[in-house]
């Protein structure tokens, strides 16, 4: 069953469609749809452009100037007052009365009548995905860049690789034709804020503005709406993640593979080596298409990953594969064996217990992202 589902999903990658179903009805629908979508995606070539350098700060330039205490690294324990973002496992039930978040509604819109089997809809932060096959997502941040993004797109096109671009809003409005080329060639467009600030230092009004302006600019440039964002420096508060998800439907996309390509002195071989050493199935790879050395590293890096058997997906496709895999596991799991009644344990009144046997109340733990 897993092999069949995986094969079907591969067809979807070829068809440029991220939606994947697992129930019998939806698989039938998928087979029908795949027969209609067998043609390859049209590829629109655009002339390389050469415009002045972007004014947006790079991760490399801005990082050393950041006050370390102000950054909320993704591994940090969130403030006690921050609301907990639950990340239930695949068996978590979806409340019947709650409406799925926006991106889930998009994902299931293909067949609204098909039963939705307990997808983990409340997971809104991803550093990597749990997938049953060697599928990975490579991401490029801080662009578009007139010197390096077009040649990167040539490299991706030559290998039929789809990537995800987390773009800075003011670069989007400066080079909208590169954004259009990115979208036209089947890559995923995503939001990386308007001017690359430390989002944890912003109030709600500025936070909303940073993401909404970029969201609108990307739509204007290419006609496609981002589904995800990545916070600059990976720094974002727990309540901010929830707010952004509620306002824009975005998931927070972090990474599990960081080749440190922004660090000077930059070195293409080190970028390649770090990516190859750390990538595994379900990885989300962080890179920056504003650095020539990063783009220079791509041919050898991509070819080596392909040689190792990895297939490339956009971030949305990778997340969808994780969700469908989780749903499939739940849907195909054998019926639970009825439990034999547990022996009755005599109830001891609390007042009779010695004080040390009463566990102290544990503070609620907030979910932190593995980073
Ligand atoms: Zn960045």
Boltz pocket constraint, residues with backbone or C-beta under 6 A from the ligand:
constraints:
  - pocket:
      binder: B
      contacts: [[A, 58], [A, 59], [A, 141], [A, 142], [A, 192], [A, 196], [A, 231], [A, 232], [A, 233]]
      max_distance: 6.0
